[in-house]
Amino acid sequence: MSLDEAYWQSALPEATFVDFEVEKEIYVPMRDGVRLSTDVYLPTGADGKLPTVLVKTPYDKDVGEGSVRTKWVDYFARQGYAVVVQNERGLLLSEGSFDNYLQGASTDGSDTVDWIVRQSWSNGRVGTIGCSSSGEHQWAMASGNNPAHSAMVPGSSGTAVGNLPGNDTRGAFYRGGIPMLANWALWYGRYVPTERLMLPSGSTQEERQRIRAYFALSGRRGWRPDSPERLRHLPSKDVLREAGGPLTPFDDYMTRTPADHAWDEVEFIGAGDEPRVPALHINSWHDLASGETTRLFAYLQSLNTPDQYLIMGGGPHCAIWQELPYQITKALAKEMFAGMTTTEMDATPAPDMRSFTFGDLELGDVRYRGVDHGYPKLYLAWFDKWVRGRENGITDMPKVQLFIMNQGWVGADTWPLPRTVPTTYHLTEDPDAWRRNEAGGLSTDSPANDLVDSFVYDPMNPTPSLGDELGFHAAIDQRPVSARRDVLVYSTPQLEHAVTVVGPIKVDLHVSTSVKDTDFIVRLVDVYPDGRAINLAHDGLRLRYRDGFDAPEPAEEGTVYQIVLPNMVTGNRFLEGHRIRLEIASSSFPMYERNLNTGGNNFDETEGVVARNSVHYGAVHGSSITLPILPD
């Protein structure tokens, strides 16, 4: 990677400015008259016009992304940038209403950029940065191609992705038409209520500053609506009501289907959008929406969109976002470790990215290798190129950079990687399987016999989730779940040679059921020689949508249906002695909303029906998983 060494020696070792000044609670007007709560940080003593970094966020500006304590304000202001942090409309002290996800994201973002470039301190260029929701809003904004929006760094932002080719998840709200219950109950319930305390009209900047300094703006810190006990409540559309939470868009979303045209009102980035803003697509393999991130990158690549770069790291949602010395700070960790006391928080060390473990997965050194081993240095170089106007060679890096778990970093210029070989592993009979509490095997050879494996799925005793939630500990040993009678397990023999899987994964199944509707959930697992079974990716399909989300049909008892589950993606090296495993169940609760098997609406029902579900495989009804294998 050819980066200008003189640039790094001059720009990075020390901050250019020792301090900065802040003006809080500026009301910036949008085109419809709504005013958004905005803070402006300027480096003390800076002369001339400044490049600007903008963080738009739904979170408390004094606690979440964009605060001084999470380093971005401090980091960029000390490097000579103006930093603007703004709350989204309808949230905290911003005016307006939050009636929909990404409410006003496209126009509000562009209007804010226009306001910035009119300021006396602006050089006329703005870069945007942020992770999770602070990354997602950047995509709607970029779709408008404001000429002053010069660069962007959206992290873990796949939930902004809508109807792209091959993506039918409505911003990761669904997997195969199944609502992702736990994640969205938590996010909507805690962070973005429709109901909130309102400021009196005509409030002054000084009044807003005093209110913000005195009152807690971020809601009930220890309140978690996503506990399994609370999410067991039926009907599922009322889980936030039962938990005592305020009204949110989630209440409406749970009553929709994936084909509901009401989803079109959400400002997802989708087919037809052609953003031209130079972008670093940053995510990690265990993120909720890693598949959406890679599919968006592939879509923009198909349009020959210039200056798009994909970086997939190791770890869960936003964990790689800030690394040594800009790790996950305690301000951000307080959100993730919700429910801990302050004393417990202070006693919890930030993860060391040089030897990073989350849950039961040991990743080793996950630091970014491309730019002097640091994501923050990468982001600074990116903005220095596009927002400050310095030529530093940053665009010479590979378009695609991937941290392969159990291996390390690889680079290429396209996604999926051009050298990967789609390799099909068939579900097959394994005479020794039952001794290992499994259903069968996985083999690259086609099976000769026709077989069927069945299990009983009781929605009142659903197969539980173990890992895969939004949070730090997403990679968990699956053995307690794998041993259940309502889970089918198919594994290869111990590998004689390592197998590297990088890219999108497709599962083809032939299934049948005894009820009118049910779900099928699949999970890719890396089985270690000591028996640990680490989850890598998951997907699901609600059987009524087997012919399309706009054509739901009840199932007929005993009829065999072919279904395809295309949403999994990973980058993992299955080492010698490991086994590749596919697990199949009919629930993963509370991560997925459980199907009550009645064939009804599901979201408004309180009684379930027990299902006998079957997976068929063999010469006639072949079931398989296709893995993109990267040759050594």
C-alpha positions as CSV (number, residue, x, y, z in Angstrom):
1,M,0.0,0.0,0.0
2,S,1.7,3.2,-1.2
3,L,0.9,6.0,1.3
4,D,3.0,9.1,1.6
5,E,5.3,8.5,4.5
6,A,6.0,12.2,5.0
7,Y,2.3,12.8,5.3
8,W,2.1,10.4,8.2
9,Q,5.2,11.7,9.9
10,S,3.9,15.3,9.8
11,A,0.2,14.8,10.4
12,L,-0.3,12.0,12.9
13,P,2.2,11.7,15.7
14,E,0.9,14.8,17.6
15,A,-2.3,16.8,17.6
16,T,-2.0,20.1,15.7
17,F,-4.2,22.0,18.3
18,V,-4.1,21.5,22.0
19,D,-7.7,22.5,22.7
20,F,-11.0,23.5,21.1
21,E,-14.1,25.6,21.9
22,V,-17.7,24.5,21.7
23,E,-21.0,26.3,21.2
24,K,-23.9,24.1,22.2
25,E,-27.6,24.0,21.3
26,I,-27.5,26.0,18.1
27,Y,-30.9,25.6,16.4
28,V,-30.2,24.9,12.7
29,P,-33.3,25.4,10.5
30,M,-34.4,22.8,7.9
31,R,-36.3,23.6,4.7
32,D,-39.6,22.9,6.4
33,G,-38.9,25.2,9.4
34,V,-38.0,22.4,11.8
35,R,-34.9,23.2,13.8
36,L,-32.3,20.7,14.8
37,S,-30.2,20.7,18.0
38,T,-26.6,21.3,16.9
39,D,-23.2,21.7,18.6
40,V,-20.2,23.2,16.9
41,Y,-16.6,22.5,18.0
42,L,-13.7,24.7,16.7
43,P,-10.0,24.2,17.3
44,T,-8.7,27.0,19.5
45,G,-6.4,29.3,17.6
46,A,-7.2,28.0,14.1
47,D,-6.8,30.5,11.3
48,G,-8.5,30.5,7.9
49,K,-11.2,28.2,6.5
50,L,-11.6,24.8,8.2
51,P,-12.7,21.4,6.8
52,T,-15.6,20.0,8.7
53,V,-16.6,16.6,10.1
54,L,-20.4,16.2,10.7
55,V,-21.9,13.6,13.0
56,K,-25.7,13.3,12.9
57,T,-27.0,11.1,15.6
58,P,-30.2,10.1,17.4
59,Y,-28.3,9.6,20.7
60,D,-27.5,12.0,23.6
61,K,-24.7,14.2,22.3
62,D,-23.1,14.3,25.7
63,V,-22.9,10.5,26.0
64,G,-23.2,8.7,22.7
65,E,-21.4,9.0,19.3
66,G,-20.2,12.5,18.7
67,S,-19.5,13.4,22.3
68,V,-16.0,14.4,23.5
69,R,-15.9,11.2,25.5
70,T,-16.1,9.0,22.5
71,K,-13.1,10.8,21.0
72,W,-14.3,11.8,17.5
73,V,-14.9,15.4,18.6
74,D,-11.6,15.6,20.4
75,Y,-9.7,13.7,17.7
76,F,-10.7,15.7,14.6
77,A,-10.9,19.1,16.4
78,R,-7.3,18.7,17.5
79,Q,-6.3,17.9,13.9
80,G,-7.7,21.2,12.7
81,Y,-11.2,20.3,11.8
82,A,-14.4,21.9,12.7
83,V,-16.7,19.3,14.2
84,V,-20.5,19.6,14.0
85,V,-22.7,17.2,16.1
86,Q,-26.4,17.2,15.5
87,N,-29.4,15.4,16.8
88,E,-31.9,13.9,14.3
89,R,-35.4,15.5,14.1
90,G,-37.9,14.5,16.7
91,L,-35.3,13.3,19.2
92,L,-33.8,14.9,22.3
93,L,-33.9,18.7,21.9
94,S,-34.4,18.7,18.1
95,E,-37.8,19.8,16.9
96,G,-40.1,17.8,14.7
97,S,-41.4,14.3,15.0
98,F,-39.8,10.9,14.7
99,D,-42.6,8.8,13.1
100,N,-40.4,6.7,10.8
101,Y,-36.9,5.3,10.8
102,L,-34.5,7.6,9.0
103,Q,-37.1,10.4,9.3
104,G,-36.1,13.3,7.1
105,A,-32.6,11.9,6.7
106,S,-32.0,12.9,3.1
107,T,-33.2,16.6,3.2
108,D,-32.1,17.3,6.8
109,G,-28.6,16.1,6.0
110,S,-28.3,18.2,2.9
111,D,-29.7,21.3,4.6
112,T,-27.2,20.9,7.4
113,V,-24.3,20.7,4.9
114,D,-25.7,23.8,3.3
115,W,-25.8,25.6,6.7
116,I,-22.2,24.5,7.4
117,V,-20.7,25.8,4.2
118,R,-22.4,29.2,4.8
119,Q,-20.4,29.6,8.1
120,S,-17.4,31.9,8.1
121,W,-15.1,29.2,9.4
122,S,-16.0,26.6,6.7
123,N,-13.8,25.7,3.7
124,G,-16.9,24.6,1.8
125,R,-16.3,20.8,2.3
126,V,-18.0,18.5,4.7
127,G,-17.2,14.9,5.6
128,T,-19.6,12.7,7.6
129,I,-18.8,10.0,10.1
130,G,-20.6,7.7,12.6
131,C,-21.4,4.2,13.5
132,S,-24.7,2.4,13.7
133,S,-27.5,4.9,13.4
134,S,-25.0,7.7,13.0
135,G,-23.7,5.8,9.9
136,E,-27.1,4.9,8.5
137,H,-28.3,8.4,8.1
138,Q,-25.3,9.2,5.9
139,W,-26.7,7.0,3.1
140,A,-30.0,8.8,2.6
141,M,-28.0,12.0,2.8
142,A,-25.5,10.8,0.2
143,S,-28.2,9.9,-2.2
144,G,-28.9,13.6,-2.7
145,N,-25.3,14.1,-3.8
146,N,-24.9,17.6,-2.2
147,P,-21.7,18.9,-3.9
148,A,-20.3,20.0,-0.5
149,H,-20.7,16.5,0.9
150,S,-17.2,15.5,0.1
151,A,-16.6,12.2,1.9
152,M,-18.2,9.8,4.3
153,V,-17.3,7.0,6.8
154,P,-20.5,5.0,7.5
155,G,-19.8,2.3,10.1
156,S,-22.1,-0.7,10.7
157,S,-24.7,1.0,8.6
158,G,-26.3,-1.9,6.8
159,T,-29.7,-1.3,8.3
160,A,-30.1,1.7,6.0
161,V,-30.2,-0.6,3.0
162,G,-33.5,-1.2,1.3
163,N,-34.6,-2.8,-2.0
164,L,-31.3,-3.4,-3.7
165,P,-30.9,-6.5,-5.9
166,G,-30.7,-9.5,-3.7
167,N,-31.7,-7.6,-0.6
168,D,-35.3,-7.9,0.7
169,T,-34.7,-7.3,4.4
170,R,-36.1,-3.8,4.8
171,G,-33.0,-2.5,6.5
172,A,-32.4,-5.8,8.4
173,F,-35.8,-5.6,10.1
174,Y,-36.5,-9.0,8.6
175,R,-34.7,-12.2,7.7
176,G,-36.8,-14.1,5.2
177,G,-39.9,-12.2,6.3
178,I,-39.3,-12.9,10.0
179,P,-39.0,-9.8,12.2
180,M,-35.7,-9.5,14.1
181,L,-37.5,-9.0,17.4
182,A,-34.9,-8.5,20.1
183,N,-32.7,-6.0,18.3
184,W,-35.4,-3.7,17.2
185,A,-37.4,-3.9,20.4
186,L,-34.2,-2.8,22.2
187,W,-33.3,0.0,19.8
188,Y,-36.7,1.5,19.3
189,G,-37.8,1.0,22.9
190,R,-34.8,2.7,24.5
191,Y,-33.5,5.3,22.0
192,V,-36.2,6.6,19.6
193,P,-39.6,7.0,21.2
194,T,-42.3,8.8,19.3
195,E,-43.6,10.1,22.7
196,R,-41.3,12.5,24.5
197,L,-41.2,15.6,26.6
198,M,-41.3,18.7,24.5
199,L,-39.7,22.1,24.9
200,P,-41.9,25.2,24.9
201,S,-42.1,27.0,21.6
202,G,-39.6,29.8,21.3
203,S,-37.0,28.3,23.7
204,T,-33.7,30.2,23.7
205,Q,-30.2,28.7,23.2
206,E,-29.4,29.5,26.8
207,E,-32.5,27.8,28.1
208,R,-31.7,24.7,26.0
209,Q,-28.1,24.6,27.4
210,R,-29.4,24.8,31.0
211,I,-32.0,22.1,30.3
212,R,-29.4,19.8,28.7
213,A,-26.9,20.3,31.6
214,Y,-29.5,19.5,34.3
215,F,-31.8,16.9,32.9
216,A,-31.0,13.4,31.7
217,L,-32.1,13.3,28.1
218,S,-31.5,9.7,27.1
219,G,-34.4,8.1,28.9
220,R,-34.3,5.3,31.4
221,R,-30.7,4.1,31.3
222,G,-31.2,0.7,33.1
223,W,-34.4,-0.1,31.4
224,R,-34.2,-3.0,28.9
225,P,-37.2,-4.0,26.9
226,D,-35.4,-6.8,25.2
227,S,-35.0,-9.4,28.0
228,P,-36.3,-12.8,27.0
229,E,-38.9,-12.7,29.7
230,R,-40.4,-9.4,28.4
231,L,-40.2,-10.5,24.7
232,R,-42.1,-13.7,25.5
233,H,-45.2,-11.6,25.9
234,L,-47.9,-12.3,23.4
235,P,-49.1,-10.8,21.1
236,S,-45.7,-9.8,19.8
237,K,-46.9,-6.4,18.6
238,D,-47.4,-5.4,22.2
239,V,-44.0,-6.3,23.7
240,L,-43.0,-2.7,24.3
241,R,-46.4,-1.9,25.8
242,E,-46.1,-4.8,28.2
243,A,-42.6,-3.6,29.1
244,G,-43.9,-0.1,30.0
245,G,-42.2,1.7,27.1
246,P,-43.4,4.7,25.1
247,L,-44.9,4.5,21.6
248,T,-42.3,4.0,18.8
249,P,-42.4,3.2,15.1
250,F,-41.7,-0.4,16.1
251,D,-45.3,-0.7,17.2
252,D,-46.4,-0.1,13.6
253,Y,-43.6,-2.0,12.0
254,M,-44.4,-5.2,13.8
255,T,-47.9,-5.3,12.2
256,R,-46.5,-5.0,8.6
257,T,-45.4,-7.6,6.1
258,P,-42.2,-7.3,4.1
259,A,-44.3,-6.3,1.0
260,D,-46.2,-3.6,2.7
261,H,-45.9,-0.4,0.7
262,A,-45.7,1.6,3.9
263,W,-42.1,0.6,4.0
264,D,-41.6,2.8,0.9
265,E,-41.9,5.8,3.2
266,V,-38.7,4.9,5.0
267,E,-35.7,6.6,3.4
268,F,-33.6,3.5,2.8
269,I,-31.0,3.6,0.1
270,G,-32.2,1.4,-2.6
271,A,-32.3,0.6,-6.3
272,G,-32.3,3.8,-8.4
273,D,-30.2,5.7,-5.9
274,E,-26.8,6.6,-7.2
275,P,-24.7,8.3,-4.5
276,R,-21.4,9.6,-5.7
277,V,-19.9,10.6,-2.4
278,P,-16.5,8.8,-1.7
279,A,-17.2,6.3,1.0
280,L,-15.5,3.9,3.4
281,H,-17.9,1.1,4.1
282,I,-16.9,-0.2,7.5
283,N,-18.4,-3.2,9.2
284,S,-17.6,-6.5,10.9
285,W,-18.7,-10.1,10.3
286,H,-20.8,-10.6,13.4
287,D,-22.7,-7.3,12.9
288,L,-26.5,-7.6,12.5
289,A,-26.4,-6.2,9.0
290,S,-23.0,-7.3,7.6
291,G,-24.8,-8.9,4.6
292,E,-26.6,-5.6,3.8
293,T,-23.3,-3.7,4.0
294,T,-21.7,-6.0,1.5
295,R,-24.7,-6.1,-0.8
296,L,-24.8,-2.2,-0.9
297,F,-21.1,-2.2,-1.8
298,A,-21.6,-4.7,-4.6
299,Y,-24.6,-2.6,-5.9
300,L,-22.5,0.6,-6.0
301,Q,-19.7,-1.4,-7.6
302,S,-22.1,-2.5,-10.3
303,L,-22.8,1.1,-11.1
304,N,-19.1,1.9,-11.4
305,T,-19.5,4.3,-8.5
306,P,-16.0,5.9,-7.9
307,D,-14.1,5.9,-4.7
308,Q,-16.0,3.2,-2.8
309,Y,-14.0,1.0,-0.3
310,L,-15.2,-1.9,1.7
311,I,-13.5,-2.9,5.0
312,M,-14.9,-5.9,7.0
313,G,-13.2,-6.4,10.3
314,G,-13.5,-8.9,13.2
315,G,-15.9,-8.4,16.1
316,P,-19.5,-7.4,16.8
317,H,-21.5,-4.3,16.1
318,C,-19.3,-1.1,16.2
319,A,-16.7,-2.8,18.3
320,I,-13.9,-2.2,15.7
321,W,-15.0,1.4,15.3
322,Q,-12.6,2.9,17.8
323,E,-9.4,1.0,18.5
324,L,-6.2,1.6,20.5
325,P,-5.9,4.2,21.7
326,Y,-9.3,5.0,20.5
327,Q,-11.0,1.8,21.8
328,I,-14.6,1.3,22.8
329,T,-14.6,4.1,25.4
330,K,-16.6,3.8,28.6
331,A,-19.1,6.4,27.3
332,L,-20.0,4.1,24.4
333,A,-19.6,0.9,26.5
334,K,-22.1,2.3,29.0
335,E,-24.7,2.0,26.3
336,M,-23.7,-1.5,25.5
337,F,-23.3,-2.6,29.1
338,A,-26.7,-1.3,30.0
339,G,-27.9,-2.2,33.4
340,M,-24.5,-2.1,35.0
341,T,-23.8,0.3,37.9
342,T,-21.2,3.0,37.5
343,T,-18.9,1.1,39.7
344,E,-19.2,-2.0,37.6
345,M,-18.7,0.0,34.4
346,D,-15.5,1.6,35.7
347,A,-14.2,-1.9,36.7
348,T,-14.8,-3.2,33.2
349,P,-11.8,-2.7,31.0
350,A,-12.1,-1.6,27.4
351,P,-11.2,-4.5,25.0
352,D,-7.6,-4.7,23.8
353,M,-7.8,-4.9,20.0
354,R,-4.3,-6.4,19.9
355,S,-5.7,-9.6,21.5
356,F,-9.5,-9.3,21.1
357,T,-12.0,-11.9,22.4
358,F,-15.7,-11.4,22.5
359,G,-17.9,-14.1,23.9
360,D,-16.2,-17.4,23.2
361,L,-14.4,-16.4,20.0
362,E,-10.7,-15.5,20.2
363,L,-9.9,-13.2,17.2
364,G,-6.4,-12.2,18.1
365,D,-5.1,-8.9,16.7
366,V,-8.0,-7.3,14.9
367,R,-6.4,-3.9,14.4
368,Y,-6.7,-2.4,10.9
369,R,-3.5,-3.2,9.0
370,G,-3.7,-0.8,6.1
371,V,-2.8,2.6,7.5
372,D,-0.2,2.4,10.2
373,H,-2.4,-0.1,12.1
374,G,-5.3,2.1,13.0
375,Y,-8.9,2.9,12.0
376,P,-8.7,6.5,13.4
377,K,-5.6,7.2,11.2
378,L,-7.5,5.7,8.2
379,Y,-10.5,8.0,8.8
380,L,-8.2,11.0,9.2
381,A,-6.4,10.2,6.0
382,W,-9.7,9.8,4.2
383,F,-11.0,13.2,5.3
384,D,-7.6,14.8,4.7
385,K,-7.8,13.7,1.1
386,W,-11.4,14.6,0.3
387,V,-12.3,17.3,2.8
388,R,-9.0,19.1,3.5
389,G,-7.6,18.5,0.0
390,R,-4.2,16.9,0.8
391,E,-2.8,14.3,-1.6
392,N,-1.7,11.4,0.6
393,G,-2.1,8.3,-1.5
394,I,-5.0,6.9,0.5
395,T,-6.9,5.9,-2.7
396,D,-4.0,3.5,-3.6
397,M,-5.3,1.0,-1.0
398,P,-7.3,-2.1,-2.2
399,K,-10.9,-1.4,-2.8
400,V,-11.8,-4.5,-0.6
401,Q,-10.0,-5.3,2.7
402,L,-11.2,-8.2,4.8
403,F,-10.1,-9.5,8.2
404,I,-10.5,-13.3,7.9
405,M,-11.2,-14.9,11.2
406,N,-8.5,-17.5,12.1
407,Q,-6.3,-16.1,9.4
408,G,-5.8,-12.3,9.1
409,W,-6.2,-9.6,6.5
410,V,-6.6,-10.1,2.7
411,G,-7.2,-7.5,0.0
412,A,-8.8,-7.4,-3.4
413,D,-10.5,-4.9,-5.7
414,T,-14.0,-6.4,-6.0
415,W,-16.6,-8.0,-3.9
416,P,-17.2,-10.9,-3.8
417,L,-13.6,-11.8,-4.0
418,P,-12.9,-12.9,-7.6
419,R,-10.9,-16.0,-6.7
420,T,-13.5,-17.6,-4.5
421,V,-15.0,-20.9,-5.8
422,P,-18.6,-21.7,-5.0
423,T,-18.5,-25.1,-3.3
424,T,-21.7,-27.1,-2.5
425,Y,-21.8,-29.2,0.7
426,H,-24.8,-31.6,0.6
427,L,-26.7,-32.7,3.6
428,T,-26.0,-36.4,3.7
429,E,-26.3,-39.5,5.8
430,D,-23.7,-40.0,8.5
431,P,-23.8,-43.4,10.3
432,D,-22.0,-42.0,13.3
433,A,-24.0,-38.9,13.5
434,W,-26.4,-39.9,16.3
435,R,-23.5,-40.8,18.5
436,R,-22.5,-37.1,18.4
437,N,-26.1,-35.9,18.9
438,E,-26.3,-34.9,15.3
439,A,-28.7,-35.6,12.4
440,G,-26.2,-36.2,9.6
441,G,-23.2,-35.0,7.7
442,L,-22.1,-32.4,5.1
443,S,-20.3,-33.7,2.0
444,T,-19.2,-32.3,-1.3
445,D,-20.4,-35.7,-2.8
446,S,-24.0,-35.9,-3.7
447,P,-25.9,-38.4,-1.5
448,A,-27.4,-41.6,-3.1
449,N,-30.2,-42.2,-0.6
450,D,-33.3,-40.2,0.0
451,L,-33.7,-39.3,3.7
452,V,-35.8,-37.1,6.0
453,D,-35.1,-35.7,9.4
454,S,-37.9,-34.4,11.6
455,F,-38.3,-32.5,14.8
456,V,-41.1,-31.0,16.9
457,Y,-41.2,-27.2,17.2
458,D,-43.3,-25.9,20.1
459,P,-43.7,-22.1,19.9
460,M,-44.4,-22.0,23.6
461,N,-41.0,-23.6,24.2
462,P,-39.0,-22.0,21.3
463,T,-35.4,-22.8,20.4
464,P,-33.5,-20.0,22.2
465,S,-31.0,-17.6,20.7
466,L,-27.5,-17.9,22.0
467,G,-25.4,-15.1,20.7
468,D,-26.0,-13.1,17.5
469,E,-27.7,-10.2,19.4
470,L,-26.5,-6.7,19.0
471,G,-23.8,-6.2,21.6
472,F,-20.3,-7.3,22.6
473,H,-20.8,-11.0,23.2
474,A,-22.3,-12.2,19.9
475,A,-20.1,-15.2,19.3
476,I,-21.1,-17.9,21.8
477,D,-20.5,-21.6,22.1
478,Q,-23.7,-23.1,20.6
479,R,-23.5,-26.6,22.2
480,P,-26.4,-26.0,24.7
481,V,-28.6,-25.2,21.7
482,S,-27.2,-27.8,19.4
483,A,-28.1,-30.5,21.9
484,R,-31.8,-29.7,21.8
485,R,-34.2,-32.1,20.2
486,D,-35.7,-29.3,18.1
487,V,-32.4,-28.6,16.3
488,L,-30.9,-30.6,13.4
489,V,-27.1,-30.6,13.1
490,Y,-25.1,-31.5,10.0
491,S,-21.3,-31.4,10.1
492,T,-18.4,-32.3,7.9
493,P,-15.8,-34.8,9.3
494,Q,-12.8,-33.1,10.9
495,L,-11.0,-31.2,8.1
496,E,-7.8,-32.6,6.9
497,H,-6.9,-29.2,5.4
498,A,-8.0,-25.7,6.3
499,V,-10.9,-24.2,4.4
500,T,-11.3,-20.4,4.0
501,V,-14.9,-19.2,3.4
502,V,-15.2,-15.6,2.3
503,G,-18.4,-14.1,0.9
504,P,-22.1,-14.6,0.6
505,I,-23.6,-18.0,1.4
506,K,-26.7,-19.8,0.1
507,V,-28.7,-22.5,1.7
508,D,-31.1,-24.6,-0.3
509,L,-33.5,-26.8,1.7
510,H,-36.4,-29.1,0.9
511,V,-38.8,-28.9,3.8
512,S,-42.3,-30.0,4.9
513,T,-44.5,-29.2,7.9
514,S,-47.6,-30.4,9.6
515,V,-49.0,-26.8,10.1
516,K,-50.2,-23.9,7.9
517,D,-47.1,-21.9,8.4
518,T,-43.8,-22.2,10.3
519,D,-40.2,-20.8,10.1
520,F,-36.9,-22.4,9.2
521,I,-33.8,-20.9,10.8
522,V,-30.2,-21.9,9.7
523,R,-26.9,-21.2,11.3
524,L,-23.3,-21.6,10.1
525,V,-21.0,-22.8,12.9
526,D,-17.3,-23.4,13.2
527,V,-16.7,-26.5,15.4
528,Y,-13.3,-26.6,17.2
529,P,-11.4,-29.8,18.0
530,D,-12.3,-29.3,21.7
531,G,-16.0,-29.3,20.8
532,R,-16.7,-25.5,21.0
533,A,-19.3,-24.6,18.3
534,I,-19.0,-20.9,17.4
535,N,-21.8,-19.2,15.5
536,L,-20.6,-17.3,12.4
537,A,-23.8,-16.3,10.5
538,H,-27.6,-17.0,10.5
539,D,-30.6,-16.7,8.3
540,G,-34.3,-17.6,8.3
541,L,-37.4,-17.9,6.1
542,R,-41.1,-17.8,7.1
543,L,-42.5,-20.6,5.0
544,R,-45.6,-18.6,3.8
545,Y,-43.1,-16.4,1.8
546,R,-41.5,-19.3,-0.1
547,D,-42.9,-17.9,-3.4
548,G,-42.2,-14.2,-2.6
549,F,-43.0,-11.7,0.0
550,D,-45.9,-10.4,-2.1
551,A,-47.4,-13.8,-2.6
552,P,-47.8,-15.4,0.9
553,E,-49.4,-18.9,0.8
554,P,-50.3,-21.4,3.6
555,A,-48.5,-24.7,3.6
556,E,-50.2,-28.0,2.9
557,E,-49.4,-30.7,5.4
558,G,-46.8,-33.2,4.0
559,T,-46.1,-31.2,0.8
560,V,-42.3,-30.8,0.2
561,Y,-41.3,-27.3,-0.6
562,Q,-37.9,-26.0,-1.9
563,I,-36.7,-22.9,-0.1
564,V,-33.6,-20.7,-0.5
565,L,-32.0,-18.7,2.3
566,P,-29.4,-16.3,0.8
567,N,-28.6,-13.8,3.5
568,M,-25.6,-15.2,5.3
569,V,-22.1,-13.8,4.8
570,T,-18.8,-14.4,6.6
571,G,-15.1,-14.4,6.4
572,N,-13.7,-17.3,8.3
573,R,-10.9,-19.9,8.0
574,F,-12.0,-23.3,9.2
575,L,-8.7,-24.7,10.5
576,E,-7.4,-28.2,10.1
577,G,-9.1,-30.4,12.6
578,H,-12.2,-28.1,12.7
579,R,-15.6,-29.1,11.3
580,I,-18.0,-27.0,9.2
581,R,-21.5,-27.2,10.6
582,L,-25.0,-26.2,9.5
583,E,-27.7,-26.1,12.1
584,I,-31.4,-26.0,11.3
585,A,-34.3,-25.2,13.6
586,S,-37.6,-23.4,13.5
587,S,-36.9,-20.6,15.9
588,S,-34.1,-18.6,17.4
589,F,-35.9,-16.7,20.1
590,P,-35.9,-13.8,21.0
591,M,-33.5,-12.8,18.2
592,Y,-36.2,-13.8,15.7
593,E,-39.9,-13.4,16.4
594,R,-41.3,-16.9,17.0
595,N,-43.9,-18.3,14.5
596,L,-47.0,-19.5,16.3
597,N,-47.6,-21.8,13.4
598,T,-51.3,-20.9,12.9
599,G,-51.0,-19.3,9.5
600,G,-52.6,-16.1,10.8
601,N,-51.1,-12.7,11.3
602,N,-48.8,-13.9,14.1
603,F,-48.2,-10.4,15.5
604,D,-51.7,-10.2,17.1
605,E,-52.0,-13.8,18.3
606,T,-51.6,-15.3,21.7
607,E,-52.0,-19.1,21.1
608,G,-49.6,-21.4,19.2
609,V,-49.8,-24.7,17.5
610,V,-47.1,-27.4,17.8
611,A,-45.5,-28.3,14.4
612,R,-43.7,-31.4,13.2
613,N,-41.2,-30.0,10.7
614,S,-39.0,-32.0,8.4
615,V,-35.9,-31.5,6.2
616,H,-35.6,-33.7,3.2
617,Y,-32.3,-34.5,1.5
618,G,-30.8,-37.0,-0.9
619,A,-30.9,-37.7,-4.7
620,V,-34.5,-36.4,-5.2
621,H,-34.9,-33.7,-2.7
622,G,-31.3,-32.3,-2.4
623,S,-30.6,-29.9,0.4
624,S,-27.3,-28.1,0.6
625,I,-25.2,-25.2,1.7
626,T,-23.0,-23.4,-0.9
627,L,-19.9,-21.8,0.5
628,P,-17.5,-19.3,-1.3
629,I,-14.1,-20.9,-0.7
630,L,-10.9,-18.9,-1.2
631,P,-8.1,-21.2,-2.5
632,D,-4.9,-21.0,-0.5
